[in-house]
Amino acid sequence: MTTITFNRPYATGKEFDYISHAIQNMHISGDGSFTKKCQNWLSEHLSAPQVLLTHSCTAALEMFPILTNLKAGDEVIMPSYTFVSTANAFVLRGCVPVFVDIREDTLNLDENLIEEAITEKTKAICVMHYGGISCEMDKIMQLAKKYDLHVFEDAAHCLFSSYKGKQLGSFGSLSAVSFHETKNIISGEGGALIVNDENYFDKAQIVRQKGTNREAFLRGEVDKYTWVDVGSSYLPSDIIAAFLWAQIEHAEQINAKRHKIWETYFHALKPFEDQGFLRLPVVPEGCQHSAHLFYLLMKDEAQRDHMIEKFREKGIQPVFHYIPLHSAPAGQKYGKVAGELEVTEKASKCLLRLPMFVEMTEEQQDYVIKTLQEIIES
Ligand SMILES: Cc1ncc(COP(=O)(O)O)c(C=O)c1O
């Protein structure tokens, strides 16, 4: 039977070469030459003044509350329909995630519900752009300004996404991207901290280097390096960066291929949406997305589960996505809910993601589309 997995990590062919260069360079700990190349590219691509590779997006997220000096009890507004790390990064510092519902169309934090969730303890809004489709950043930035709140971006899905011409990841004072093997550009595990506010430049290097001023020491600015602040080890080995560099060199081709697959799904499945069988992703005007994932929203959980089961019988592996954080045991223990989270709960029950990976062939995609048609017609 044909088997079509949900994801298949893509290697460009240059990864081994670059890893062996890294080994020959004899600098395989963090911040070697491949790390610098990746950071420079990301910085230019995102028009971000500072980018620091981390060992995961989770690591970069964990740096947000440390850098901004958030304290126990401080509240951070975020969606519940997101990955664990968006919330856990703050909970680690004793902060309280305040879960707000998402919009029906984009499944992103509903900007019109944020204001009601703000209390005197609110210190930040942490957005997550689902599938690389942007949140309504104009309104969110205005609210943050009005209430003097930090804006953070969990931009895990977002490389190559923009909002009104500005790259996602460049709105927050701090943002985080992921290079996990399920993402568009990968290094197995991996991520980056994007620092858009120069007030955090020096501290970001210290926090990432175990709380030491090692960077300043390497630049010859201090004569010995020592423990100067809270920190951890958030930097990846240059071996990881070497892998990532091979991916970055192919970023355009990877991006183009993913968009082709995304568009093919969208056009082929549009008639099913028009006939009311399902709902397709919505990309608002002014948003350029990353083609990170392709989802369908079915009418209810039973229909979604039926769809997944039937796909699996045909060797296709669709998957659902986030379990709302507010309903998870840790979310109940450490978080707070602002208002009803009806859209979040519905999305979690009705959403499935279709297989999508760079080397997906036209035949494989046709098979997924035809199978979906058969399931609907049966
Ligand atoms: C929205 C979001 N944030 C953060 C992460 C964590 O990324 P990483 O595995 O690089 O830590 C994920 C993982 O898929 C994610 O979907």
The ligand as an SDF file (V2000), in Angstrom:
LIG
                    3D

 16 16  0  0  0  0  0  0  0  0999 V2000
    4.2460   27.5670   17.9040 C   0  0  0  0  0  0  0  0  0  0  0  0
    5.4390   26.7890   18.3610 C   0  0  0  0  0  0  0  0  0  0  0  0
    6.2960   27.3420   19.2190 N   0  0  0  0  0  0  0  0  0  0  0  0
    7.3940   26.6930   19.6540 C   0  0  0  0  0  0  0  0  0  0  0  0
    7.6720   25.4260   19.2190 C   0  0  0  0  0  0  0  0  0  0  0  0
    8.8930   24.7250   19.7500 C   0  0  0  0  0  0  0  0  0  0  0  0
    9.9160   24.6710   18.7810 O   0  0  0  0  0  0  0  0  0  0  0  0
   11.2500   23.8810   19.1090 P   0  0  0  0  0  0  0  0  0  0  0  0
   10.9680   22.4330   18.9090 O   0  0  0  0  0  0  0  0  0  0  0  0
   12.2490   24.4250   18.1100 O   0  0  0  0  0  0  0  0  0  0  0  0
   11.6460   24.1980   20.5000 O   0  0  0  0  0  0  0  0  0  0  0  0
    6.8060   24.7950   18.3130 C   0  0  0  0  0  0  0  0  0  0  0  0
    7.0950   23.4310   17.8630 C   0  0  0  0  0  0  0  0  0  0  0  0
    6.5600   22.8830   16.9700 O   0  0  0  0  0  0  0  0  0  0  0  0
    5.6610   25.4960   17.8720 C   0  0  0  0  0  0  0  0  0  0  0  0
    4.7630   24.9370   17.0340 O   0  0  0  0  0  0  0  0  0  0  0  0
  1  2  1  0
  2  3  1  0
  2 15  2  0
  3  4  2  0
  4  5  1  0
  5  6  1  0
  5 12  2  0
  6  7  1  0
  7  8  1  0
  8  9  2  0
  8 10  1  0
  8 11  1  0
 12 13  1  0
 12 15  1  0
 13 14  2  0
 15 16  1  0
M  END
$$$$
